[in-house]
Structures are given as structure tokens and as C-alpha cells.
Amino acid sequence: MTSERRPPAPAARLTFREMTLDDLDDMAALLGDPEVMRYYPRVGTREDARWWIENSQRSYAEHGYGLWLIARRDTGEFLGNCGLTRQNIEGETFTEVGYLVRTDFQGQGYATEAAFACRDYARDAFNIDYLIAIINPANVPSQRVAEKIGLILERMATYNGARQRIYSTKL
């Protein structure tokens, strides 16, 4: 694992950076959007957004990675977040690539571009050799992103009390 704590390098159309509490308004809007959160148990509150940021900060400190804020490279406009998190599924811990993109930027390839960068970063910077994505069975767009970056449906599993699709790949 790298001793350096830094986000992935910029991709063609986007940049990554660590989240801070200065991002609370953007993250609260993202997690509070019913369309963005339609495959989650509920829409997030401002306190959920604060927890999301603080949890990412803990992960940066503990693992060197977490969910990073993604922004358009040309304008700096907030797009959402993408990154790597540790997830416990049925008693086993795995590294997951996760992504959320603002509704008005969905369908433009930003999630795929960010997920590709995070997948490669997991392998190259942290020597992670197995990557998963936990996806609601109804979330076809997210399943397509996972498949585009080389993950395949491995199995169904219970995660946070619900049956989810587990996509995975060896890196």
C-alpha cells in the first residue's frame, strides 16, 4: 500500500479531491435528491451528509482512500462522489468502488469515467487485488457502470438488511 494519502489523478473530464465539511451543502443536496437516492432505503439528511463526509475522512486516515468528491475538470463544478470504501458483507470485508452523480449529470459517462479511475487506482496505488460493487437489483444504470469497468455479477447477498447484487473482479 502507498504511504501517500492522495486522491486519484485527474481523468479526462473530471478531478478528484478529499471531501471536507466545506462540501456539506453540495453533499447534502446530492444525498437529499430523491432521484439520486432512489435505490437507497431513504433520502439522506444534512446530518447524513455530514456523517458521509466524516466517514470518508476517517477512511482517508485509516486506509489512505475513501469516497472522493468529483468535479468537472473544465469548470470545477461539483458532480458527486466516487471512491473506495471498506464494506462488510455477510461477515467478510471487501473493498468496494462506489459512485453517486448529480441527477443533471447522469447518463453522460461521468460515473463510468470516475469508477475506471478508482478501479485502476485501487490496483496501482493500494495493491488491492479484488474489487466489488454492491448494487440494488433494480439499479440497472449502476449495474451497467460496474460491467463497463470489468466487474461481473458474482452473487446475491444480504447487505444492510436487503438483498443486493454483488459485482466483482480480480485486479
Residue pairs with C-beta under 8 A, 6 or more apart in sequence:
1 64
1 125
1 126
1 127
2 64
2 125
2 126
3 64
4 64
4 125
5 60
5 61
5 64
7 16
7 17
7 18
7 68
7 83
8 16
8 68
8 117
8 118
8 120
8 121
8 125
9 16
9 117
9 121
10 16
10 73
11 73
11 113
11 114
11 116
11 117
12 73
12 113
13 72
13 73
13 74
13 109
13 110
13 113
14 70
14 71
14 72
14 73
14 79
14 110
14 113
14 114
15 70
15 71
15 72
15 73
15 76
16 68
16 69
16 70
16 82
16 83
16 114
16 117
17 68
17 69
17 71
18 56
18 57
18 60
18 66
18 68
18 69
19 27
19 52
19 53
19 56
19 57
19 66
19 67
19 68
19 69
19 81
20 53
20 57
21 50
21 53
21 54
23 53
23 69
23 78
24 46
24 49
24 50
24 53
26 69
26 78
27 49
27 52
27 53
27 69
27 81
28 44
28 45
28 46
28 49
30 36
30 44
30 49
30 78
30 80
30 81
30 100
30 102
31 37
31 43
31 44
31 45
31 48
31 49
31 52
31 100
32 43
32 44
32 45
32 46
32 49
33 43
33 102
33 103
34 43
35 103
36 80
36 100
36 101
36 102
36 103
37 43
37 44
39 135
39 136
39 138
39 139
39 142
40 136
41 160
41 162
44 52
52 67
55 66
56 66
56 67
56 68
56 81
56 83
57 66
58 66
59 65
59 66
59 67
59 85
59 86
60 66
63 84
63 86
63 126
64 125
64 126
65 83
65 84
65 121
65 122
65 125
65 126
66 83
66 84
66 85
67 81
67 82
67 83
67 84
67 85
67 98
68 81
68 82
68 83
68 118
69 78
69 80
69 81
70 78
70 79
70 80
70 81
70 82
70 101
70 110
70 114
71 77
71 78
71 79
72 79
78 102
79 101
79 102
79 105
79 110
79 114
80 99
80 100
80 101
80 102
80 105
80 110
80 111
80 114
81 98
81 99
81 100
82 97
82 98
82 99
82 100
82 101
82 111
82 114
82 115
82 117
82 118
83 97
83 98
83 118
84 95
84 96
84 97
84 98
84 118
84 121
84 122
84 126
84 128
85 95
85 96
85 98
86 93
86 94
86 95
86 96
87 93
87 94
87 95
87 96
87 132
87 134
87 159
89 132
89 134
89 157
89 158
89 159
89 166
90 157
90 158
90 159
94 130
94 131
94 132
94 168
95 122
95 126
95 128
95 130
95 131
95 132
96 131
96 132
96 133
96 134
97 115
97 118
97 119
97 122
97 131
97 132
97 133
97 146
97 149
97 151
98 133
98 134
99 111
99 114
99 115
99 118
99 142
99 145
101 110
101 111
101 114
106 141
107 141
111 141
111 142
111 145
112 145
112 148
112 149
115 145
115 146
115 148
115 149
116 148
116 149
119 131
119 149
119 150
119 169
119 171
122 128
122 131
122 171
123 129
123 131
123 171
128 171
129 170
129 171
130 168
130 169
130 170
130 171
131 151
131 168
131 169
131 171
132 151
132 154
132 166
132 167
132 168
133 142
133 145
133 146
133 151
133 166
133 167
133 168
134 157
134 159
134 164
134 165
134 166
135 142
135 143
135 146
135 164
135 165
135 166
135 167
136 142
136 162
136 164
136 165
137 156
137 163
137 164
137 165
143 153
143 165
143 167
146 167
147 167
149 169
150 169
151 167
151 168
151 169
152 167
152 168
152 169
153 165
153 166
153 167
154 166
154 167
154 168
155 166
156 163
156 164
156 165
156 166
157 163
157 164
157 166
158 164
159 166
